[in-house]
Structures are given as C-alpha cells and as structure tokens.
Amino acid sequence: MTCVLITGATSGIGLQLATDYAKEGWSVLACGRNQSQLDELAIQYPNITHVAFDVTDAEQVHTSFRDLPHFPDLWLLNAGTCEYIENGEMDSTLVKRVMDVNFYGMLHCIEALQSLLRHGDHVAVVSSIAGEMVLPKSQAYGASKAAISYVMNVQAAEWAQQGISTSIVYPGFVKTPLTDKNTFDMPMMIPVEEASVKIRKQLAKRKSHIYVPWIFTAIVRFIALFPYAWQQKLVRKLIKSEGEQS
C-alpha cells in the first residue's frame, strides 16, 4: 500500500488531502498537534494512522519520524499558520510565531526525514503564492513562504542527484479556516475539495512546481515581474480591504 505522511493534517488543505488520500486507499500518516482531531480521523478511516507532534519542537519531530509505523513514499509538509501585521506596526514576536511554524517547522521536518529518504521517494512542501508578490499585511506570512520556496528550490537540486523528487505547492486563495479570517477580497477563491484534487493530480505526476488555482496564480506571477511600487498599486486594485469595499 502506498503511504503518504502529511503534516498539518487536522485542518484546511492538510485535512482534505489526508481524507482524500485515505479514500483512494493510501496508507496515511496524519500529523498534527490536535490529538482529538487526529483520533477522530483515525476512527473514520482505518487506513489513517495519527502521529501527534508539534513541528516547532525539533526533538518531537525527530522522535516522531524515527518511530513511524510505516515508511512514507510521499512526505507532504503542509503545517502552517497565518497572522497579519496591522497598520504597518511591526511586531517581531508575531513574525517569530509565524516563522517558527511555517519556516522552521518545515526545516525541522526536512532535517528529521533526510536520513530516512530512499531513491525514488518524493518530498513536497506547501508554500503560498503570497511568497511570490507583495501582499498587504503579509510581512510575516509572505516572508515565511518565500523562505520555504527558496530553501526547497535549493534542496531540490541537491536531492535530485540522489534520485529524490521534490514538489513545491503554491496555493492561491483556498477556502479554509485560515482564509475565513481574512477581511479583504479573495479573487478566484476555490473550495478546499477542488484544491485537493488539483494538488493530488499534480503530485502524482511529480510536478516540481504546482500552482492552484492556475489562472489566479499566473496573474500574481505576472504582477510579480513589475517593480515593487507598481506591484503595490496593482495589488490594491486586485485585493481590496474590508474598509475599501465599494
């Protein structure tokens, strides 16, 4: 039975991926901090095994990966959070919280899994299109996702020499508990079920860079080609805050 390990499997995209892979007959190692939600997943799907740990704790990650009951063919590092900087008032504590989960959490996972990888394995990380362009209030979130993409693009070149495949997933706006908190327009937002279908299809092909949804992320990537001052003007037209709604 093919096995996938998914971090951040108790909510949003991670939860949808875990349940969809389970329905397809995969053996799923669902990882997260919420023990009760992990227990519920395991009850609903007999081919889901829960693995509880906090990605911000390097020792927990190393111990959990070392003691896995099944060996993953696909490592899907998805755990993440989002907090915004309001009114441009920098909050280094907030930035550190976001970086600890999104960036350092991913690094802890990569560090722990690297000695376990075999030729032909596949490692995927969920970044965000927010890391590709200047977006309002996203100093912490965007920076963490940009850092993920940079590290994984370098790591991909190293692992390719060992026969390890890599994928970076760049979601646009996907309806999840995280995006439910947003107070600005979210153009071309798609349901999490649709995002899961598109992500799994591209992962099956071992695409190195996966953009979901394609049209919106293509627009963002095009805007990112312009100077930052132009980007800011274009983004303000694309995404209006709650106070700017007409």
N, C-alpha and C positions, 0 to 999 in steps of 0.2 A: 504494500500500500504506500503511495506517495505521501510524504509528510511535509507539512509547512509549519514553521514557527512564526507567530505573529505577536509583536509587542503592541501594547495599547489596544488590546482586543476586547475591552469591555465597553467601548463607546464609539460612535461615529463610524468612520471608514473601516477602522480595525475590526469592530464588531460585525459589520456587514460582510467583510471579507472572510472572517472566521466562520460565520454561519453558512455563507455560500460555498466555501471550500468543503465544509463538512457535508453539505447536501450533495456535493459532487462525489463524495466518497473518499476524500482525502483524510488522512490522519492529521488532526490539527492540534498543535501545542499553543493554547491560548494563554498569553501572558498579560499580566496587569497587576495593579495594586489592590483592586476591589475584590476581595475574596468571595463575598456573597454573590456578586455578579458572575464571577468565574465558576462558582459552584452551580449556579443556575444554568449556565451554558453547558456544563458537563452533564447535567441531568437531562437537558433537552436533546443533546446529541452524544450518543455513546462513543463516537469516534473523536470527540474533543477531550483532550486532557488539559487540565488547568495547571499553570505554573505561576505562582504568585511571587512577585518581587518588585522592587522599586528601581527603575532604570537609573535614578540619580545616585544609587548606592552601588559603587563598583564591586564591592565584595559580594553583595547579594547577587549581582548579575553573574559574576564568575562562578559562584557556587551553584546557582540555578542551571547554568549552561553545562557545567561539568556533570551534573546529576540528571540530565534529561532522560526520560524514559524511552524516547525514540530519537533517531538521528534525522534531522531535517534535510530534505533535498532543496528546500527553498527557505531562506531566512528573510522574513519580511519585517523590517524595522520601521514601525509606524508610530510608536508612542510620541505624543506631542501635546503641547498646550499653547494657549494664546492669551496674552494680556497686552493692552494698548497703553501708550503714553498719551495722556490727555493734555491738550493745550500746549504741547511742546515743553512741558515741565519734566525734565529728565529725572528719572527715578532709577538709580543704579541697582537698588535692591530688587525692583521689578524685573529689570533686564537680566539680572543674575538668575532669578527664578525661572524665567523662560529659557535662558541658555542652559541651565542645569538639566532641564528635561529634554529639550529639543536637540541640543547640540552635544553636550557632554553625556547625556543618556545614550545617544547613538554611539559615541566614542567608546563608552563602557561596553556596549554590546559587541562592537567590532573587535575590541581588544580581547573580549572573552571568547568569541567564536573563531577567531583567526587560526588558532591551533587545531581546531576541530574540522576545518574545511578539507574536502576531498576534491580531486579533479572531477569536474563536471557539475559541482554544486553551483547554486545561484543565490546571490545576496541582493536584496532590493531594499531601498530606503524611500520613505515618503518625505519629500521636501515640500515645496509650495511654489506656485508661480509668483507669490509675493516676494520671493528672494531674487526675482529677475528684474524688478522695477520698483521705483519709489512709490510707496502707497501711504496714505495718511495714517498717522498714529502707530505705524508699524516698525518703529525703530528697533524694538526688541524682537518681535516675531520675524520680521523680514531679515534682520541680521542673522538670526539663528538658522533660518532656512537657506540663506545664501552660503553660510558657513558649511552646512551639511552638503550642499551641492558641490562646493569647491573640494572638500575633503574626499567625497566619493568619486569625483571625476579623476582625481589623482590616484586614489586607491584602485580604481578600475583598471588603470594602466598597469599597475603592479600585479594585480590578481590575474589579469589576462594571460600573463606569462606562466601562470600556474594552472591554467585551464579553468579558472573560476569566472563565471558570468556575473555581471552586475547590471542593475537597473535603478534609475532614479525616477521617481514618480512626482510629477508636478501638477497637483490638482489646482483648478481654479476654485470657483465658489461651489461647494457641495453642501447640501442641506444636512447639517449635523447639529448636535448640541452646542458646538463651538460657534458656528455661524449664526445660530439662533440669537446669540448675544449681540450681534452686530447692529449698529444703528445707522447704517448707510446703505445706499443702493448696492445690490449684488447682481450685476448683469449676467444673464445666461446661467444662472444657478441651476444645477441639476440635482435630482434626487440621489441619495446615497446608494440606492439599489442600482441606478444606472452607472454611477461611478465605479461600483464594484465590478459590474460586467465588463466595462471597458478596460479597467486595470488588469483584471484576470486574463482577458484575451491577449493583451499586450505582453504580460508577464509570461504567458505560455509560449510566446514567440521569442522570449528573452530579448525584448527591445531594450536598448541601453538607456533611452530617454523616453518617458511616457507622459504625454500631455493630455489632461482631461478637465473639461471638455476641449476638443481640439480648436474650435473656432475662437473661443474667448481667449484661450492661452496664446493662440497665434497673434491675436490683436495685441495682447500685452507684450509679447516678444518683439513685435514690430515697434511699438511705442518705446520700448527699452533701447532702441537703436538711436533715439534722439538725445540731444544734450539734456542734462537733468532739469534745467529751467523749463524746457519745452515739455518734458515728461510731466512735471507738476501741473502745468496748465491743462494738458490733455487728460490727465487722471481726474482732475477736478470736474471735467465735463463728463467723464465716464462714470465716476462714482461720486454721488452727492451725499453729504452727511445728512443726518435727520433734520438739522436746522435749515438746510438748504433745499429741502423738498419743495417742489412747486405744485 
